[in-house]
């Protein structure tokens, strides 16, 4: 059985670099949004650029909370320290 691709009405792009002290407030604000579009789905795309604080682990901790609320979650981490593109 082929898995059906879900598409989002809204995409939020969140660049992350050593901002651990702000992430909990940011994610709390995003998860409490009440968007009622065509699909009701919001995509959160997070791009971590080699944070040296707890930013990446905070992002990973929030993932299950967002998936439980019908969000699409994309986390890209450049842990090698090399720029892509």
C-alpha positions as CSV (number, residue, x, y, z in Angstrom):
1,X,0.0,0.0,0.0
2,X,1.4,3.3,-1.1
3,X,1.6,6.0,1.6
4,X,-0.3,9.1,0.7
5,X,1.8,12.4,0.8
6,X,0.4,15.0,3.1
7,X,0.7,18.6,2.0
8,X,0.6,21.7,4.2
9,X,-1.3,24.9,3.7
10,X,1.4,26.9,5.6
11,X,5.2,26.4,5.9
12,X,7.2,28.0,8.7
13,X,10.9,28.1,8.2
14,X,13.0,28.3,11.3
15,X,16.8,28.9,11.0
16,X,18.5,27.8,14.3
17,X,21.9,28.7,15.6
18,X,22.7,28.7,19.3
19,X,19.3,30.0,20.3
20,X,18.4,27.4,22.9
21,X,17.1,30.0,25.4
22,X,14.4,31.1,22.9
23,X,13.3,27.8,21.4
24,X,10.8,26.7,24.0
25,X,8.9,30.0,23.7
26,X,9.1,29.8,19.9
27,X,7.8,26.3,19.7
28,X,5.1,26.9,22.3
29,X,3.8,29.9,20.2
30,X,3.8,27.8,17.1
31,X,2.1,24.7,18.5
32,X,-0.7,26.9,20.0
33,X,-1.7,28.4,16.7
34,X,-5.2,27.6,15.5
35,X,-4.9,27.4,11.8
36,X,-8.0,26.1,9.8
37,X,-6.9,26.1,6.2
38,X,-7.8,23.6,3.5
39,X,-5.9,20.8,5.0
40,X,-5.4,22.3,8.5
41,X,-1.7,21.2,8.2
42,X,1.2,23.4,9.1
43,X,4.8,22.4,8.1
44,X,7.6,23.4,10.4
45,X,11.0,23.3,8.7
46,X,14.0,23.7,11.1
47,X,17.5,24.2,9.8
48,X,20.2,23.9,12.5
49,X,23.6,25.2,11.5
50,X,26.0,23.4,13.9
51,X,24.7,24.9,17.1
52,X,27.0,24.4,20.0
53,X,24.4,24.8,22.7
54,X,21.3,22.7,23.4
55,X,19.3,23.9,20.4
56,X,19.3,20.7,18.4
57,X,18.3,18.5,21.4
58,X,15.4,21.0,22.2
59,X,14.2,20.7,18.6
60,X,14.2,16.9,18.8
61,X,12.4,17.0,22.2
62,X,9.5,19.1,20.7
63,X,9.1,16.9,17.6
64,X,6.6,14.4,19.1
65,X,4.4,17.2,20.5
66,X,4.0,18.7,17.0
67,X,3.4,15.4,15.3
68,X,0.5,14.7,17.8
69,X,-1.1,18.0,16.7
70,X,-1.2,17.3,12.9
71,X,2.0,19.3,12.0
72,X,4.6,18.2,9.4
73,X,8.0,18.4,10.9
74,X,11.3,18.7,9.0
75,X,14.6,19.0,10.9
76,X,17.8,19.5,9.0
77,X,21.0,19.6,11.0
78,X,24.4,20.5,9.6
79,X,26.4,18.7,12.3
80,X,29.5,18.5,10.2
81,X,30.2,22.2,10.2
82,X,30.3,22.3,6.4
83,X,28.1,24.6,4.3
84,X,25.8,22.9,1.9
85,X,25.1,24.7,-1.4
